[in-house]
Amino acid sequence: MTIAAPDELRVDRDGHVALVEIRRGPHNHVDARFMGMLADAFEQLDREPACRCIVLASEGRAFCAGADFNSADPKEDRDPSAFYVQAMRLFRGSKPVVAAVHGAAVGAGLGLALVADFRVTCPEARFSANFNRLGFHPGFGLSLTLAQLVGRQQAALLLYTGRRIGGEEAVRIGLADVLAGETEVRAQALALAQEIAVSAPLAVESTRAALRQGLADEVYAANQRELVIQREQFRSADFREGVAAMAARRTPVFERR
């Protein structure tokens, strides 16, 4: 299949399993343009009858370290709706998705990992919903998807504190499904995808549709609520302080304004 920017995103298919690789290393930061390209790739694979399962992986040190606020388009900083319009498309596919999460899955990177049906990870991985630490409300529908996956209490703990947890704890609380060695994450994700692909594709897709019934619409609605609050908080002094503190690797000093 044709990719608009193959140096940033690569798609390969081996039999019934497709590998979609983010190639924006080392940190694999994402923006609206890239999310649109990723959604295009997922939708093209969704239309390929031979494709039965998708593995989402990354090169570099991180799975996805979220948005890069130090280099992002200032217009996108003020209104992230273009980013989320593209991100929401990822929830509407019919094919199962396995995420190979090594390194950091932070902020939007965590949201991207939660698009998948399953997550394969390693002890060295780091998961974090760091939005509140940066001074603004969670996005990517995480106020819904994270709570559905790990329960309301665990989601609240992760969202309020922005703490980073490793792969072992992620598996323990249900945030990830398979723990592998650091160099085996992708291979284990591909093996799981191959196992899924052996089952009858129409049966798998109908079962997935039943289990995820209404999920895309629910995530979209949650994201719309999140966007209203994010737009307001992006104008706050606390948000500017959170981003500055992150860049300086210091503890932020928030003043509730």
Secondary structure as UniProt FT lines:
FT   TURN            6..8
FT   STRAND          9..14
FT   TURN            15..16
FT   STRAND          17..22
FT   TURN            25..28
FT   HELIX           32..46
FT   TURN            49..50
FT   STRAND          53..58
FT   TURN            69..71
FT   HELIX           74..78
FT   HELIX           81..89
FT   HELIX           90..92
FT   STRAND          97..101
FT   STRAND          104..106
FT   HELIX           108..113
FT   TURN            114..115
FT   STRAND          118..121
FT   TURN            123..124
FT   STRAND          126..128
FT   HELIX           131..134
FT   TURN            140..141
FT   HELIX           142..150
FT   HELIX           152..161
FT   HELIX           167..173
FT   STRAND          178..179
FT   HELIX           182..184
FT   HELIX           185..198
FT   HELIX           201..211
FT   TURN            212..214
FT   HELIX           215..233
FT   TURN            234..235
FT   HELIX           237..248
//
